[in-house]
């Protein structure tokens, strides 16, 4: 998974929290999971909520 290491807006380091965030989504809502991880800034929360993992989709196609 290719999640950014830093927030694009504020530069806060958030990459190390992504695995914990994905694991906590199994039993919690996204807003509660982000609150528990300590992600408070709106720009950093946006990075988690808007991330789409497209790498597995791209790997289906052969290289040209």
Secondary structure, 3 states (H helix, E strand, C coil): CCCCCECCCCCCECHHHHHHHHHHCCCCCHHHHHHHHCCCCHHHHHHHHHCCCCHHHHCCCCCC
